[in-house]
Amino acid sequence: PRVDVIFPKILSKQITGVQYMSLIGINLFVNITSPTTSVTMINTSTNQEYLISNIQVSQTNQQILSFGLDFVNIPDGTYRFRVINNGLQNIDTTTFTINNAVLNVTDLSTLTWTKNVANGTFASSFGQGNTAFRDSNSNSSVGSFSSRTERGLLLLSDEVLTNQEANGDWWIEIESSIPAVGLDYFGDTYIGITDSSSSSSSIQSLLPSYGLFVWGNGFSYYPNQVVISSARNFSGTVKTHIIKQGSLVTVLVIINNTIYRSVTFSIITQFTGIKLMLASAVGLQRTYDNNWKINSVFKLIKL
């Protein structure tokens, strides 16, 4: 077994009652009734162990293991998980934090956005507060262009994290709703964050620092365009979690609460700050842009 991501990354004991966690990785279809199988939560400072018993796993979704626990009596600190399945044990060092503080959720209701469109119309698209909405005009004539940046939409928010905050620890959640007719096979949309040095006056800013890349064939992580799942004929909700801890950024994507995929990047350069973004471009040699609607709601927590 291997645990790539523990989600959520932080649990507040100010929340009373049972809270649910998910371990995301590979080979996590554990048989908890087997004497050679166990899941244990371990305090990384004291090595105190807590056995987890109410495990939920699925044979058809072996990359996720879930459980519920009331953390009120668990000491504050950093924890990792030891997963033993039929005598085989994970060797990863992925951790999460338990504390008694209230989660520091940033109010994004007064956030303002700038909008830039190159060649064509995205008349219904807007950014307001914690929401960004992309809706191109159905079958609008956009011509044929030599590069994606010649025909695109960029929605860019105010700065949500300053230089100092951006290089600390934080968690940004983006919930995107996509209707059944939502995806143009030849178009693409980027949903995520970008460095504050990006400018709404440059359509080149279509590319985010980290986030989700949505196109007709599939969902992919960005900056590495690794395919997560097919997007053909998709309808539903895609949650993108961008989590920074130390020098690592994890992008976790949850598709219709059934497909969980994650990837971790090592940060090479520091952020000058962070803005939220939603950007779209039309594929090459495209003479029209089908109606493509994506509504994304952003949430920011400073860890």
N, C-alpha and C positions, 0 to 999 in steps of 0.2 A: 504493500500500500504506500501511497504518497499523498501528502497534503500540500497543495500549492497555495491555497488561499483559505484563510479562516474568515468567515463573514457572519455578522459585522466585525469590524476590526476593533471596536471599542464597545463595552457594555457599561451602562451607568446603573448603579444600584439605587438611584433615585426612582427608577422604574420598578414598581412593585409587581410581584407575581412572576409567573414563568415567562422567560424570554427564550427565543429560539435561535439556534446557531446552525450554520452549515459549514462542513468541511468539504472543500472542492479540490479534486485532484484525480487520481487514478486508482483502480483496484480497491474501491471503498465499499464493495458489496460484502460486508462482514457478517458472519453468522455468529450473533452474540450468544447463542446457546452453546457454542463449542467451548470446551475448556481451554483451548489454545488460542482463543480470540478475546480481545478486550480493547476498550477505548478509555484512556485515562488522561485527565487534564492535570498538568504539572506546573507548579509555580517555579519560574526560572531562577528565582533568588533563593527560596527556601527548600526547593525540591519536594514540597508537600504535594501529595497526589490525591486526586479526587476521581473515583471511578464513575463513569457515565454508563447508565444502564438502559435508559429508554430510547434506544437508537432506532431511527427510521432509515431504511435503505431500500433500494429498488434494483432488481436484477436487470431491468431495462435501462437504468440510469446509474451506472456504477461509478460515475465520477463525482457523486455527491452523497454525503452522509449527514443527516440532520438529527437534532435532539433538542429537547426543551429542558430548562433548568431554572430554578429560582436562585439567583446569584446573591441574595441579600446577606447570606452568612459566609460567602466566599471572601477571603481577605483581598484588599486592593493589591494590584501588582500586574506583572506580565506573565502570561501563561503560554504553554505550547501543548500539543497533543501527542500522545504515544498511541499509535494504532497497531495492534498485533492481530493479524488475521491468519489463522492456521499456522501459528508459530513464526510467521514472517512479519518483521517490524519496519515501520517507516523510519527514515534517517534524516528527514527534513527538519529545519529549524524555524518554520513559520510560527509567528506568535500573534497574540492579541492582548488587549488590556482590559482590566476590570478596575473601575474606580467608583467613588461615591459622589462624583461631581455631576452636575447637570450638563448634558451635551450642549456644546456651544454652537447652536444653530444660528446662522446669520440671516437676518431679515432681508430678503431680496425683493420685497414688494414695491420698493421705490426705484428699482434699477431702471436705467434708461439705456436704449440701444441706438446704434447708428445702422443705417441700411445703405448698401451700395449695390447697384445692378448694372451689369455690362451687357449691352446688346439684347434688348427684349424687355419683357415685363414679368415681374413677379408681384403683381399689384396687391394681392391679398396677404402677402407675407409681412410679418411684423414681429417686433420684440417689445414686450411690455412686462415690467416687473420680473418675475421668475420664469416667464414663458417666452418661447420663441416658436413662431409658426411659419412653415414654408408651404406655400400653395401657388404653383405656377398657373398661368392661364391655360385652360384646356386647348390643346392643339394650336397654341399660338405659333405664328410663323417666325422662326428664329434663324433661318438660313443655315448654311454649312460653314463651319469655322475650322481653322487649322489647329487650334488648341482649346482645351477645356476652359482656360481662363478668359477666352474672348466672349463667352456667354455664361454669366453666372450671377449668383446672388450671395451677398455676404451680410449677415446680421452679427453685429459685434456689440457686447455689453460694455457698461462702465467697468472699471477695474474693481474686481471683487476681493483680490488679495494684493496687498502691497508687496514690495520687494522682500522685506523681512518676513512677512507672513507667508509669502509664496514659497520661500525656501525653508519653512518649518514643516509641520505635519498637518494634513488636512484630508478631507473626504468630500468629494463632489458626486452627487447622485443625479442622474438625468433619466427621467422616465419619458419615453417617446411612444406616442400613439400613432399607429399607421393603419388606415382603413384598407379594405379589400382591394380597392382600385388605386392604392397609394403609390405603387412603384413603377416608374418608367424604366423599361428594360435597358435603355441606353443612357440614362442619367445617373447622377450620383449625388449623395449628400453627406457632409461631414458634420458630426454633432460632438461637441466636446469643449476643450479649453484651448486657449492660445496665449502666448506671451504678450505682455502689455505693450511691447514694442511694435506689435502688429498694427497696421493702420487700416481703417475702413475705406480709405481712399485708394487702396491697392487691392485689386481683385485677386492678386497672388496670395492674399491672406486666406484664400479658401482652405489652405492646408492647416489643420490644427496642430498643436503640440502633442496632445493625447486625446483619444476619444474613439468614436465609432464611425466607420466608413460604411455607408449604406448604398448599395447599387442594385440593379435589376437582378443580378445573379446571386447576391449573397450579402451577409453581414461580415465585416472584417474589423480587426483592430487597427488603430492608427497610433504611431507612425509606421509600424510594420503591417503591411496589408495581408495578414494571415486570415484566411477564410474561417469563420466561426460556424456559419450555417447558411443554408439556402434561403434566399428572400423571394423566390418566385412564388406568386400567388399568396404572399403572406398577408395576414391580417391579425392585428393584436398589439401587444405591448412589449417593448424592448427596454430593459433597464440597464443603463451603463453606469458603473461605479468607477471613479478614478480616485485612487487612494495613494497618498504620498506619505511614506514613513522613512525618515532619514534620507538616504541617497537613492531610494527605490520608489518607483511608481508602479502600482498594479492597476491594470484595467480589467475589470470583471464585467462580463455581459451576461444578462439573464433574459432569455427569450421565452415569452409566454409562460414564465415560471416553471419551465420544464427543461430547457437546455441551458447549462451553466458552462461558461468557458472563461479562462483567465490567462493573462500573460503579464509578466513583470519586466520592466525596463530599468536599467541603471542610468541615473541622470548624470550627464557629462558636464553640462554647463548650468549655471544658476539662472533662475527666472528673474527678469526685471520686475515682474508682477504678473498677475493672471486676470484674463478676461474670459467670459463665456462666449461661445460662438455657435452659430448654425449657418452652414454654407452649402450651396448647391451649384453644380455645373452640368451642362448638357454634353453628352458624348459626342465624339467626332462624327462628321458627315451626317449629322442629324438635321432634318429639315423641319421638325416640329417637336414640341415638348408636351407629352401627355400630362394630364392632371396628376400631380404628385403631391400629396398632402402629408406632412409630418408635423405633429405638435409635440414639443419637448418642454418639460417642466424641470427646472434646475433647483437643487438643494445643496447648500454648503455647510459643512461642519468643520470647525477648527479643532484639531485634536490636541 
